[in-house]
Amino acid sequence: MSIIKKTVLAIAACITLMPSLSAKDYPAADFGARADGRTLNTAAIQAAIDFASANGGGRVVLTPGMYLCGSIYL
């Protein structure tokens, strides 16, 4: 494989991987969500989603457990 092909492949790989490397995790617990199966977490989860969206995206992470939640908007 020529050096040009290797360089092009390396650049393409970097561009493809960049969004996943820069994605940030936002734990729902940081916004008040509780995995106890009794607490209504709709507002906390929605706040985490809205915050992630306002800050360039990322993932809202829910730790294992039971979350009571109503309708949320993505």
Residue pairs with C-beta under 8 A, 6 or more apart in sequence:
23 57
23 58
23 59
24 52
24 55
24 56
24 57
24 58
24 59
25 58
25 59
25 61
26 48
26 51
26 52
26 58
26 59
26 60
26 61
27 48
27 60
27 61
27 63
28 41
28 44
28 45
28 48
28 60
28 61
28 62
28 63
28 67
29 35
29 63
30 48
31 44
31 45
31 47
31 48
31 51
32 41
32 43
32 44
32 47
33 39
33 41
33 44
33 45
33 48
33 62
33 67
34 41
34 44
34 67
35 62
35 63
35 64
35 65
35 66
35 67
36 65
36 66
37 65
37 66
37 67
37 68
38 68
39 68
40 68
40 69
40 70
41 67
41 68
41 69
42 69
42 70
42 71
42 72
45 60
45 62
45 67
45 69
45 72
46 72
46 73
48 60
49 60
49 72
49 73
49 74
52 58
52 59
52 60
